[in-house]
Amino acid sequence: MVSLDTLLKELILLTLLQTLLLTISFALSFAHAETSTDDDVWQARVDLDHPLVGRWLDSNDQLLPDKSLPPIDLTGTDVLFLGENHGHPDHHAMQLRLLKKWLGEGQRFTLAFEIFDLDDQPIIDAFQRAGNKDADALAEAVGMADRGWPWEYYRPLVSLALEQSLPIRAINLSREQARAIAQFGWDAVPDPSMRTRLQEPGRFDQAVIDEWESDIIAAHCGYLNPSQASAMLKSQQARDAAMAEALAQADLPVIVIVGSEHARLDRGVPLWLRELRPDWRITSVGMTPVQPDLLEADDYRTESRRFDWRWFTPRKHERSACERFREQLESMRQPSQ
């Protein structure tokens, strides 16, 4: 008859073996994240044959020789922006791949999200202190369904943060706050010190402001007039400043999941953050869908450096967002049969 002592020893051995197998499986899943990007893993399928798809462009405007991941070292970075096109499946997949890569290397970091409003922070903190790992439950707790974000693409990122007990940082103004600033101007900025900073003259040249407002009009398919674009620009700048304020208080290093416009070095959150934390090492990645008529890296270069790294991906849709919008608008104008 087997003794109780022998059974206990076998149970302990079995538990250790199961733990080892789980650890190996976990490490292998992270190791897979370091592989290069091949055509068969793309979720967006437009312009897959574009010569820049999958390529990385560095801060010296040089393309990496292949499609492997860029040599971004978190040990030499305080804040890293992973700029996305909201809802682009390959951008969010790359964010997840990079996070898993760094976790597999033993890195720990704070994960900051544009999709979480500043007012969400107490809810997030209580949620994580309770050890809850359910991303959908967190989304429900903060009312994510009413905000218009494509949650299905952010769920894996938030799940990873919860499962790995990474601090989650909320950084955005609420839509109500941003709308109030667009409507009433700087007087609607709730924080007095931020209001003062936003009104400081000379931060942006008039040429930059003009280009920015033109970009906003183009992003809204030409349906905004100049005064509306100016109002929206105030809202955009307030968001950038608020995000920078929140990041300045976060535990380092911080990885920021944010739209590419907010990640721009020349006029986005990094610009405001450098004013608050001039000694911090800041790196920005911009994920960029290719354009069918722009085939060379030179075609994407700009006068001001927007990102330290750019990653080129297929387009999600054959037609532009404005073309699709105008098509929907025309269909709405058609008289019903």
Summary of the structure (lengths in Angstrom):
residues: 337
radius of gyration: 22.7
end to end distance: 85.1
largest distance: 88.5
contacts: 964
relative contact order: 0.17
helix: 50%
strand: 13%
